[in-house]
Amino acid sequence: MLGFLKPFFQWLAGTDWFMRVGPRFVPQLDRAVHRIFKRLGSSQVIPTLVLFHTGARSGLPRSTPLACLPVDGGFLVVGSNFGLPQHPAWTANLLAAPQARVSYAGREFPVEARLLTGAEREAVWPGLLALWPVYAAYTRKSGRELRVFRLTSCQSG
C-alpha cells in the first residue's frame, strides 16, 4: 500500500539535513507507529521491529525501533545511527547482553543477538543495501563500518 513511498524515504534519509535531525525524532515516531499499527507499522515502506534490550551501563530496559531484514530464523539489523560517527548505544547493549526480545508483525518473542564480522558480514551486506541503499551513505558519512547483527529467534515451534 505505501511501498510507492520507499524511494522518497530513501532519498530523504540520505540527505544531510535528515542525518542531522533524524536522530531527534525518528525513533519516537517509529515507536508511535509501531504501537498504533502493530501488524502493519511502517513495514509497508521498510520492515521494522522494536528491539527490547538491556542498557549495558545502566542495566535498565530499553526499546529501540529498527529497520530489519527478515531472514530464515530471525532478522538482520544495522547500527547505522543515521550516519553519525559513533555506534548507536543499542549495539553496545547487545554486545554486553545478547539476549533480547523483539516485537514484529504483532508478535513479541525472545532473540539472541550476534555481531557479524568479516566474510559473514560481507555475505549479508548486499541484501541489506538492497533493502535500504542509504546504508552506503551512512557508512561514508560516519567513517566507520556499520555494525550488523543477526537476531536469531529463541522461540520454539
PyMOL CGO cylinders between C-alpha atoms (Angstrom):
from pymol import cmd
from pymol.cgo import CYLINDER

trace = [
    CYLINDER, 0.00, 0.00, 0.00, 2.69, 2.52, 0.97, 0.3, 1, 1, 1, 1, 1, 1,
    CYLINDER, 2.69, 2.52, 0.97, 5.53, 0.85, -0.90, 0.3, 1, 1, 1, 1, 1, 1,
    CYLINDER, 5.53, 0.85, -0.90, 5.47, 3.57, -3.54, 0.3, 1, 1, 1, 1, 1, 1,
    CYLINDER, 5.47, 3.57, -3.54, 6.87, 5.95, -0.87, 0.3, 1, 1, 1, 1, 1, 1,
    CYLINDER, 6.87, 5.95, -0.87, 10.04, 3.90, -0.37, 0.3, 1, 1, 1, 1, 1, 1,
    CYLINDER, 10.04, 3.90, -0.37, 12.14, 5.79, -2.99, 0.3, 1, 1, 1, 1, 1, 1,
    CYLINDER, 12.14, 5.79, -2.99, 11.13, 9.11, -1.41, 0.3, 1, 1, 1, 1, 1, 1,
    CYLINDER, 11.13, 9.11, -1.41, 12.05, 7.93, 2.09, 0.3, 1, 1, 1, 1, 1, 1,
    CYLINDER, 12.05, 7.93, 2.09, 15.36, 6.55, 0.82, 0.3, 1, 1, 1, 1, 1, 1,
    CYLINDER, 15.36, 6.55, 0.82, 16.17, 9.90, -0.78, 0.3, 1, 1, 1, 1, 1, 1,
    CYLINDER, 16.17, 9.90, -0.78, 15.11, 11.80, 2.35, 0.3, 1, 1, 1, 1, 1, 1,
    CYLINDER, 15.11, 11.80, 2.35, 17.10, 9.52, 4.69, 0.3, 1, 1, 1, 1, 1, 1,
    CYLINDER, 17.10, 9.52, 4.69, 20.25, 10.14, 2.63, 0.3, 1, 1, 1, 1, 1, 1,
    CYLINDER, 20.25, 10.14, 2.63, 20.11, 13.93, 2.87, 0.3, 1, 1, 1, 1, 1, 1,
    CYLINDER, 20.11, 13.93, 2.87, 22.49, 15.79, 5.16, 0.3, 1, 1, 1, 1, 1, 1,
    CYLINDER, 22.49, 15.79, 5.16, 19.50, 17.51, 6.80, 0.3, 1, 1, 1, 1, 1, 1,
    CYLINDER, 19.50, 17.51, 6.80, 17.86, 14.20, 7.69, 0.3, 1, 1, 1, 1, 1, 1,
    CYLINDER, 17.86, 14.20, 7.69, 21.09, 12.72, 9.02, 0.3, 1, 1, 1, 1, 1, 1,
    CYLINDER, 21.09, 12.72, 9.02, 21.35, 15.72, 11.37, 0.3, 1, 1, 1, 1, 1, 1,
    CYLINDER, 21.35, 15.72, 11.37, 17.76, 15.90, 12.60, 0.3, 1, 1, 1, 1, 1, 1,
    CYLINDER, 17.76, 15.90, 12.60, 16.55, 12.32, 12.10, 0.3, 1, 1, 1, 1, 1, 1,
    CYLINDER, 16.55, 12.32, 12.10, 18.03, 11.01, 15.37, 0.3, 1, 1, 1, 1, 1, 1,
    CYLINDER, 18.03, 11.01, 15.37, 15.92, 13.56, 17.28, 0.3, 1, 1, 1, 1, 1, 1,
    CYLINDER, 15.92, 13.56, 17.28, 12.51, 12.48, 16.03, 0.3, 1, 1, 1, 1, 1, 1,
    CYLINDER, 12.51, 12.48, 16.03, 12.57, 9.26, 14.00, 0.3, 1, 1, 1, 1, 1, 1,
    CYLINDER, 12.57, 9.26, 14.00, 12.91, 6.81, 16.95, 0.3, 1, 1, 1, 1, 1, 1,
    CYLINDER, 12.91, 6.81, 16.95, 9.92, 8.38, 18.74, 0.3, 1, 1, 1, 1, 1, 1,
    CYLINDER, 9.92, 8.38, 18.74, 7.92, 8.41, 15.52, 0.3, 1, 1, 1, 1, 1, 1,
    CYLINDER, 7.92, 8.41, 15.52, 8.79, 4.76, 14.81, 0.3, 1, 1, 1, 1, 1, 1,
    CYLINDER, 8.79, 4.76, 14.81, 7.73, 3.75, 18.34, 0.3, 1, 1, 1, 1, 1, 1,
    CYLINDER, 7.73, 3.75, 18.34, 4.39, 5.52, 17.92, 0.3, 1, 1, 1, 1, 1, 1,
    CYLINDER, 4.39, 5.52, 17.92, 3.78, 3.95, 14.50, 0.3, 1, 1, 1, 1, 1, 1,
    CYLINDER, 3.78, 3.95, 14.50, 4.66, 0.52, 15.90, 0.3, 1, 1, 1, 1, 1, 1,
    CYLINDER, 4.66, 0.52, 15.90, 2.22, 0.92, 18.81, 0.3, 1, 1, 1, 1, 1, 1,
    CYLINDER, 2.22, 0.92, 18.81, -0.61, 2.18, 16.61, 0.3, 1, 1, 1, 1, 1, 1,
    CYLINDER, -0.61, 2.18, 16.61, -0.17, -0.21, 13.70, 0.3, 1, 1, 1, 1, 1, 1,
    CYLINDER, -0.17, -0.21, 13.70, 1.31, -3.30, 15.37, 0.3, 1, 1, 1, 1, 1, 1,
    CYLINDER, 1.31, -3.30, 15.37, 0.80, -5.51, 12.32, 0.3, 1, 1, 1, 1, 1, 1,
    CYLINDER, 0.80, -5.51, 12.32, 1.35, -3.02, 9.52, 0.3, 1, 1, 1, 1, 1, 1,
    CYLINDER, 1.35, -3.02, 9.52, 3.51, -0.27, 11.01, 0.3, 1, 1, 1, 1, 1, 1,
    CYLINDER, 3.51, -0.27, 11.01, 5.94, 1.25, 8.56, 0.3, 1, 1, 1, 1, 1, 1,
    CYLINDER, 5.94, 1.25, 8.56, 6.70, -2.20, 7.17, 0.3, 1, 1, 1, 1, 1, 1,
    CYLINDER, 6.70, -2.20, 7.17, 4.86, -1.10, 4.05, 0.3, 1, 1, 1, 1, 1, 1,
    CYLINDER, 4.86, -1.10, 4.05, 7.92, 1.08, 3.35, 0.3, 1, 1, 1, 1, 1, 1,
    CYLINDER, 7.92, 1.08, 3.35, 10.66, -0.90, 5.12, 0.3, 1, 1, 1, 1, 1, 1,
    CYLINDER, 10.66, -0.90, 5.12, 10.31, -3.82, 7.55, 0.3, 1, 1, 1, 1, 1, 1,
    CYLINDER, 10.31, -3.82, 7.55, 10.68, -2.65, 11.14, 0.3, 1, 1, 1, 1, 1, 1,
    CYLINDER, 10.68, -2.65, 11.14, 10.82, -4.21, 14.56, 0.3, 1, 1, 1, 1, 1, 1,
    CYLINDER, 10.82, -4.21, 14.56, 11.15, -2.92, 18.09, 0.3, 1, 1, 1, 1, 1, 1,
    CYLINDER, 11.15, -2.92, 18.09, 14.15, -4.32, 19.94, 0.3, 1, 1, 1, 1, 1, 1,
    CYLINDER, 14.15, -4.32, 19.94, 13.81, -4.68, 23.71, 0.3, 1, 1, 1, 1, 1, 1,
    CYLINDER, 13.81, -4.68, 23.71, 17.27, -4.87, 25.28, 0.3, 1, 1, 1, 1, 1, 1,
    CYLINDER, 17.27, -4.87, 25.28, 19.16, -4.07, 28.49, 0.3, 1, 1, 1, 1, 1, 1,
    CYLINDER, 19.16, -4.07, 28.49, 21.32, -0.99, 28.92, 0.3, 1, 1, 1, 1, 1, 1,
    CYLINDER, 21.32, -0.99, 28.92, 24.98, -2.03, 29.16, 0.3, 1, 1, 1, 1, 1, 1,
    CYLINDER, 24.98, -2.03, 29.16, 25.87, 0.58, 31.78, 0.3, 1, 1, 1, 1, 1, 1,
    CYLINDER, 25.87, 0.58, 31.78, 22.52, 1.24, 33.46, 0.3, 1, 1, 1, 1, 1, 1,
    CYLINDER, 22.52, 1.24, 33.46, 21.05, -2.26, 33.43, 0.3, 1, 1, 1, 1, 1, 1,
    CYLINDER, 21.05, -2.26, 33.43, 17.72, -0.62, 32.61, 0.3, 1, 1, 1, 1, 1, 1,
    CYLINDER, 17.72, -0.62, 32.61, 15.30, -1.93, 29.99, 0.3, 1, 1, 1, 1, 1, 1,
    CYLINDER, 15.30, -1.93, 29.99, 15.49, -0.13, 26.64, 0.3, 1, 1, 1, 1, 1, 1,
    CYLINDER, 15.49, -0.13, 26.64, 13.43, -0.26, 23.46, 0.3, 1, 1, 1, 1, 1, 1,
    CYLINDER, 13.43, -0.26, 23.46, 14.67, 0.73, 20.02, 0.3, 1, 1, 1, 1, 1, 1,
    CYLINDER, 14.67, 0.73, 20.02, 12.74, 0.70, 16.74, 0.3, 1, 1, 1, 1, 1, 1,
    CYLINDER, 12.74, 0.70, 16.74, 14.93, -0.63, 13.93, 0.3, 1, 1, 1, 1, 1, 1,
    CYLINDER, 14.93, -0.63, 13.93, 14.72, -1.32, 10.24, 0.3, 1, 1, 1, 1, 1, 1,
    CYLINDER, 14.72, -1.32, 10.24, 15.25, -5.03, 9.72, 0.3, 1, 1, 1, 1, 1, 1,
    CYLINDER, 15.25, -5.03, 9.72, 15.76, -7.63, 7.05, 0.3, 1, 1, 1, 1, 1, 1,
    CYLINDER, 15.76, -7.63, 7.05, 13.80, -10.77, 7.89, 0.3, 1, 1, 1, 1, 1, 1,
    CYLINDER, 13.80, -10.77, 7.89, 15.94, -13.86, 7.27, 0.3, 1, 1, 1, 1, 1, 1,
    CYLINDER, 15.94, -13.86, 7.27, 15.41, -17.52, 7.98, 0.3, 1, 1, 1, 1, 1, 1,
    CYLINDER, 15.41, -17.52, 7.98, 15.05, -17.87, 11.75, 0.3, 1, 1, 1, 1, 1, 1,
    CYLINDER, 15.05, -17.87, 11.75, 15.37, -14.19, 12.58, 0.3, 1, 1, 1, 1, 1, 1,
    CYLINDER, 15.37, -14.19, 12.58, 16.43, -10.76, 11.39, 0.3, 1, 1, 1, 1, 1, 1,
    CYLINDER, 16.43, -10.76, 11.39, 19.41, -8.70, 10.32, 0.3, 1, 1, 1, 1, 1, 1,
    CYLINDER, 19.41, -8.70, 10.32, 19.71, -5.20, 11.81, 0.3, 1, 1, 1, 1, 1, 1,
    CYLINDER, 19.71, -5.20, 11.81, 22.26, -2.45, 11.14, 0.3, 1, 1, 1, 1, 1, 1,
    CYLINDER, 22.26, -2.45, 11.14, 23.73, 0.04, 13.61, 0.3, 1, 1, 1, 1, 1, 1,
    CYLINDER, 23.73, 0.04, 13.61, 23.69, 2.99, 11.23, 0.3, 1, 1, 1, 1, 1, 1,
    CYLINDER, 23.69, 2.99, 11.23, 22.94, 5.73, 13.78, 0.3, 1, 1, 1, 1, 1, 1,
    CYLINDER, 22.94, 5.73, 13.78, 21.87, 7.98, 10.90, 0.3, 1, 1, 1, 1, 1, 1,
    CYLINDER, 21.87, 7.98, 10.90, 25.48, 8.24, 9.70, 0.3, 1, 1, 1, 1, 1, 1,
    CYLINDER, 25.48, 8.24, 9.70, 26.79, 9.70, 12.96, 0.3, 1, 1, 1, 1, 1, 1,
    CYLINDER, 26.79, 9.70, 12.96, 30.42, 8.86, 13.79, 0.3, 1, 1, 1, 1, 1, 1,
    CYLINDER, 30.42, 8.86, 13.79, 29.64, 6.80, 16.90, 0.3, 1, 1, 1, 1, 1, 1,
    CYLINDER, 29.64, 6.80, 16.90, 27.95, 3.43, 17.02, 0.3, 1, 1, 1, 1, 1, 1,
    CYLINDER, 27.95, 3.43, 17.02, 24.39, 3.56, 18.40, 0.3, 1, 1, 1, 1, 1, 1,
    CYLINDER, 24.39, 3.56, 18.40, 24.03, 2.65, 22.08, 0.3, 1, 1, 1, 1, 1, 1,
    CYLINDER, 24.03, 2.65, 22.08, 21.79, -0.33, 21.34, 0.3, 1, 1, 1, 1, 1, 1,
    CYLINDER, 21.79, -0.33, 21.34, 24.71, -2.07, 19.60, 0.3, 1, 1, 1, 1, 1, 1,
    CYLINDER, 24.71, -2.07, 19.60, 26.89, -1.80, 22.72, 0.3, 1, 1, 1, 1, 1, 1,
    CYLINDER, 26.89, -1.80, 22.72, 23.95, -3.10, 24.73, 0.3, 1, 1, 1, 1, 1, 1,
    CYLINDER, 23.95, -3.10, 24.73, 23.68, -6.19, 22.53, 0.3, 1, 1, 1, 1, 1, 1,
    CYLINDER, 23.68, -6.19, 22.53, 27.42, -6.79, 22.72, 0.3, 1, 1, 1, 1, 1, 1,
    CYLINDER, 27.42, -6.79, 22.72, 27.19, -6.73, 26.53, 0.3, 1, 1, 1, 1, 1, 1,
    CYLINDER, 27.19, -6.73, 26.53, 23.92, -8.68, 26.81, 0.3, 1, 1, 1, 1, 1, 1,
    CYLINDER, 23.92, -8.68, 26.81, 22.94, -10.50, 23.59, 0.3, 1, 1, 1, 1, 1, 1,
    CYLINDER, 22.94, -10.50, 23.59, 19.65, -11.87, 24.96, 0.3, 1, 1, 1, 1, 1, 1,
    CYLINDER, 19.65, -11.87, 24.96, 16.82, -9.57, 23.91, 0.3, 1, 1, 1, 1, 1, 1,
    CYLINDER, 16.82, -9.57, 23.91, 13.22, -9.55, 22.70, 0.3, 1, 1, 1, 1, 1, 1,
    CYLINDER, 13.22, -9.55, 22.70, 11.67, -8.19, 19.53, 0.3, 1, 1, 1, 1, 1, 1,
    CYLINDER, 11.67, -8.19, 19.53, 8.20, -7.10, 18.58, 0.3, 1, 1, 1, 1, 1, 1,
    CYLINDER, 8.20, -7.10, 18.58, 7.48, -7.78, 14.92, 0.3, 1, 1, 1, 1, 1, 1,
    CYLINDER, 7.48, -7.78, 14.92, 4.24, -8.13, 12.99, 0.3, 1, 1, 1, 1, 1, 1,
    CYLINDER, 4.24, -8.13, 12.99, 2.13, -8.11, 16.13, 0.3, 1, 1, 1, 1, 1, 1,
    CYLINDER, 2.13, -8.11, 16.13, 4.19, -10.78, 17.94, 0.3, 1, 1, 1, 1, 1, 1,
    CYLINDER, 4.19, -10.78, 17.94, 6.80, -10.48, 20.66, 0.3, 1, 1, 1, 1, 1, 1,
    CYLINDER, 6.80, -10.48, 20.66, 9.45, -13.14, 21.19, 0.3, 1, 1, 1, 1, 1, 1,
    CYLINDER, 9.45, -13.14, 21.19, 12.99, -13.67, 22.51, 0.3, 1, 1, 1, 1, 1, 1,
    CYLINDER, 12.99, -13.67, 22.51, 16.07, -13.42, 20.30, 0.3, 1, 1, 1, 1, 1, 1,
    CYLINDER, 16.07, -13.42, 20.30, 19.79, -13.92, 20.64, 0.3, 1, 1, 1, 1, 1, 1,
    CYLINDER, 19.79, -13.92, 20.64, 21.98, -11.25, 19.02, 0.3, 1, 1, 1, 1, 1, 1,
    CYLINDER, 21.98, -11.25, 19.02, 25.29, -11.96, 17.32, 0.3, 1, 1, 1, 1, 1, 1,
    CYLINDER, 25.29, -11.96, 17.32, 27.60, -9.39, 15.74, 0.3, 1, 1, 1, 1, 1, 1,
    CYLINDER, 27.60, -9.39, 15.74, 28.52, -10.38, 12.18, 0.3, 1, 1, 1, 1, 1, 1,
    CYLINDER, 28.52, -10.38, 12.18, 32.09, -9.70, 11.11, 0.3, 1, 1, 1, 1, 1, 1,
    CYLINDER, 32.09, -9.70, 11.11, 34.40, -10.50, 8.22, 0.3, 1, 1, 1, 1, 1, 1,
    CYLINDER, 34.40, -10.50, 8.22, 33.13, -12.76, 5.47, 0.3, 1, 1, 1, 1, 1, 1,
    CYLINDER, 33.13, -12.76, 5.47, 29.87, -13.44, 7.28, 0.3, 1, 1, 1, 1, 1, 1,
    CYLINDER, 29.87, -13.44, 7.28, 29.08, -9.71, 7.38, 0.3, 1, 1, 1, 1, 1, 1,
    CYLINDER, 29.08, -9.71, 7.38, 30.19, -9.23, 3.78, 0.3, 1, 1, 1, 1, 1, 1,
    CYLINDER, 30.19, -9.23, 3.78, 27.87, -12.04, 2.66, 0.3, 1, 1, 1, 1, 1, 1,
    CYLINDER, 27.87, -12.04, 2.66, 24.75, -10.27, 4.02, 0.3, 1, 1, 1, 1, 1, 1,
    CYLINDER, 24.75, -10.27, 4.02, 25.75, -6.68, 3.23, 0.3, 1, 1, 1, 1, 1, 1,
    CYLINDER, 25.75, -6.68, 3.23, 24.44, -6.67, -0.39, 0.3, 1, 1, 1, 1, 1, 1,
    CYLINDER, 24.44, -6.67, -0.39, 20.99, -7.77, 0.84, 0.3, 1, 1, 1, 1, 1, 1,
    CYLINDER, 20.99, -7.77, 0.84, 20.99, -5.00, 3.43, 0.3, 1, 1, 1, 1, 1, 1,
    CYLINDER, 20.99, -5.00, 3.43, 21.94, -2.43, 0.78, 0.3, 1, 1, 1, 1, 1, 1,
    CYLINDER, 21.94, -2.43, 0.78, 19.12, -3.74, -1.42, 0.3, 1, 1, 1, 1, 1, 1,
    CYLINDER, 19.12, -3.74, -1.42, 16.73, -3.22, 1.49, 0.3, 1, 1, 1, 1, 1, 1,
    CYLINDER, 16.73, -3.22, 1.49, 17.99, 0.26, 2.34, 0.3, 1, 1, 1, 1, 1, 1,
    CYLINDER, 17.99, 0.26, 2.34, 20.62, 1.72, -0.04, 0.3, 1, 1, 1, 1, 1, 1,
    CYLINDER, 20.62, 1.72, -0.04, 21.13, 4.66, 2.31, 0.3, 1, 1, 1, 1, 1, 1,
    CYLINDER, 21.13, 4.66, 2.31, 23.37, 2.41, 4.46, 0.3, 1, 1, 1, 1, 1, 1,
    CYLINDER, 23.37, 2.41, 4.46, 26.13, 3.14, 1.93, 0.3, 1, 1, 1, 1, 1, 1,
    CYLINDER, 26.13, 3.14, 1.93, 25.77, 6.90, 2.52, 0.3, 1, 1, 1, 1, 1, 1,
    CYLINDER, 25.77, 6.90, 2.52, 25.68, 6.35, 6.28, 0.3, 1, 1, 1, 1, 1, 1,
    CYLINDER, 25.68, 6.35, 6.28, 28.92, 4.34, 6.04, 0.3, 1, 1, 1, 1, 1, 1,
    CYLINDER, 28.92, 4.34, 6.04, 30.64, 7.11, 4.07, 0.3, 1, 1, 1, 1, 1, 1,
    CYLINDER, 30.64, 7.11, 4.07, 29.37, 9.88, 6.33, 0.3, 1, 1, 1, 1, 1, 1,
    CYLINDER, 29.37, 9.88, 6.33, 30.17, 8.07, 9.60, 0.3, 1, 1, 1, 1, 1, 1,
    CYLINDER, 30.17, 8.07, 9.60, 33.65, 6.95, 8.57, 0.3, 1, 1, 1, 1, 1, 1,
    CYLINDER, 33.65, 6.95, 8.57, 33.11, 3.61, 10.31, 0.3, 1, 1, 1, 1, 1, 1,
    CYLINDER, 33.11, 3.61, 10.31, 31.99, 0.11, 9.45, 0.3, 1, 1, 1, 1, 1, 1,
    CYLINDER, 31.99, 0.11, 9.45, 28.34, -0.13, 10.46, 0.3, 1, 1, 1, 1, 1, 1,
    CYLINDER, 28.34, -0.13, 10.46, 27.71, -2.95, 12.90, 0.3, 1, 1, 1, 1, 1, 1,
    CYLINDER, 27.71, -2.95, 12.90, 25.45, -5.72, 11.59, 0.3, 1, 1, 1, 1, 1, 1,
    CYLINDER, 25.45, -5.72, 11.59, 23.70, -8.10, 13.96, 0.3, 1, 1, 1, 1, 1, 1,
    CYLINDER, 23.70, -8.10, 13.96, 21.81, -11.30, 13.33, 0.3, 1, 1, 1, 1, 1, 1,
    CYLINDER, 21.81, -11.30, 13.33, 18.88, -11.63, 15.74, 0.3, 1, 1, 1, 1, 1, 1,
    CYLINDER, 18.88, -11.63, 15.74, 18.02, -15.30, 15.95, 0.3, 1, 1, 1, 1, 1, 1,
    CYLINDER, 18.02, -15.30, 15.95, 14.62, -16.28, 17.29, 0.3, 1, 1, 1, 1, 1, 1,
    CYLINDER, 14.62, -16.28, 17.29, 14.74, -18.30, 20.50, 0.3, 1, 1, 1, 1, 1, 1,
    CYLINDER, 14.74, -18.30, 20.50, 11.08, -19.26, 20.42, 0.3, 1, 1, 1, 1, 1, 1,
    CYLINDER, 11.08, -19.26, 20.42, 10.16, -22.88, 19.99, 0.3, 1, 1, 1, 1, 1, 1,
    CYLINDER, 10.16, -22.88, 19.99, 7.74, -24.11, 17.37, 0.3, 1, 1, 1, 1, 1, 1,
]
cmd.load_cgo(trace, "trace")
